[in-house]
Amino acid sequence: MDINDEMIARLADLAKLEFDGEETEKIKGDLSRILTYCETLNQVNTDGVEPLIFMSEGSNILREDIPGLTVTKSEAIKNAPSKDSDYFKVPKFIEK
């Protein structure tokens, strides 16, 4: 596969990235090494090898979900730096 500036520009556009000249050359080198590695992997004989779904043979051991009140409202806001009655006060972060 030929990796050229047009391909890098198209990939950058799809990924919403911008590269200058030096970065484009570095990306071309990186992409070339990735594709070479993938070609090497394609040469490995995988006949009869089952796909790996989980990294280990163990399974998740989950506790039973039992609803209950663990912390009261007053305990939850006791150490809050800023509070109002039963609520945390936080700085406004949404701009209109």
C-alpha positions as CSV (number, residue, x, y, z in Angstrom):
1,M,0.0,0.0,0.0
2,D,1.4,3.4,-1.0
3,I,1.3,5.9,1.8
4,N,1.4,9.4,0.5
5,D,0.5,12.9,1.6
6,E,-3.0,12.6,0.2
7,M,-3.7,9.5,2.3
8,I,-2.4,11.2,5.4
9,A,-4.5,14.3,4.7
10,R,-7.6,12.2,4.2
11,L,-6.9,10.2,7.5
12,A,-6.2,13.5,9.3
13,D,-9.5,14.9,8.0
14,L,-11.4,11.8,9.1
15,A,-9.8,11.9,12.5
16,K,-10.2,15.7,12.8
17,L,-6.5,16.2,13.2
18,E,-4.0,18.7,11.7
19,F,-0.4,17.9,10.9
20,D,2.4,20.2,9.6
21,G,5.0,19.0,7.2
22,E,7.3,17.5,9.8
23,E,4.5,15.7,11.6
24,T,3.1,14.4,8.3
25,E,6.5,12.7,7.6
26,K,6.5,11.2,11.1
27,I,3.0,9.9,10.7
28,K,3.9,8.4,7.3
29,G,6.8,6.5,8.9
30,D,4.6,5.3,11.8
31,L,1.8,4.2,9.5
32,S,4.3,2.4,7.3
33,R,5.7,0.5,10.3
34,I,2.2,-0.4,11.4
35,L,1.3,-1.8,8.0
36,T,4.5,-3.7,7.8
37,Y,3.8,-5.3,11.2
38,C,0.2,-6.2,10.1
39,E,1.6,-7.8,6.9
40,T,4.0,-9.9,9.2
41,L,1.0,-11.0,11.3
42,N,-0.9,-12.0,8.2
43,Q,1.9,-14.4,7.3
44,V,1.4,-16.4,10.6
45,N,-0.5,-19.6,10.2
46,T,-3.5,-19.5,12.5
47,D,-5.3,-22.5,11.2
48,G,-7.0,-24.3,14.1
49,V,-6.4,-21.5,16.6
50,E,-9.6,-20.4,18.4
51,P,-10.1,-16.6,18.7
52,L,-9.2,-15.2,22.1
53,I,-12.2,-13.7,23.7
54,F,-11.1,-13.3,27.3
55,M,-7.5,-12.8,28.6
56,S,-8.0,-15.2,31.5
57,E,-10.0,-18.3,32.3
58,G,-11.5,-16.8,35.4
59,S,-14.9,-15.2,35.4
60,N,-16.2,-12.2,37.3
61,I,-17.4,-12.9,40.8
62,L,-20.0,-10.3,41.6
63,R,-21.7,-9.8,44.8
64,E,-25.4,-9.7,45.0
65,D,-26.8,-6.2,44.6
66,I,-28.7,-5.4,47.7
67,P,-30.2,-1.9,47.9
68,G,-29.7,-0.1,51.1
69,L,-28.9,3.3,52.5
70,T,-25.1,3.4,53.3
71,V,-24.5,7.1,53.7
72,T,-27.1,9.6,54.9
73,K,-27.5,13.0,53.2
74,S,-26.0,14.8,56.2
75,E,-23.0,12.5,56.3
76,A,-22.4,13.0,52.5
77,I,-22.3,16.8,52.6
78,K,-20.7,17.1,56.1
79,N,-17.2,17.7,54.6
80,A,-18.3,19.5,51.4
81,P,-16.4,22.7,50.9
82,S,-19.6,24.5,49.8
83,K,-23.1,23.3,50.6
84,D,-26.7,24.6,50.7
85,S,-29.1,22.6,52.9
86,D,-29.1,19.1,51.4
87,Y,-27.1,20.0,48.2
88,F,-23.5,20.4,47.1
89,K,-22.7,23.8,45.7
90,V,-20.3,23.7,42.7
91,P,-19.0,26.4,40.4
92,K,-21.0,27.0,37.2
93,F,-19.3,25.3,34.3
94,I,-21.8,25.5,31.5
95,E,-21.5,28.4,29.2
96,K,-24.5,29.8,27.3
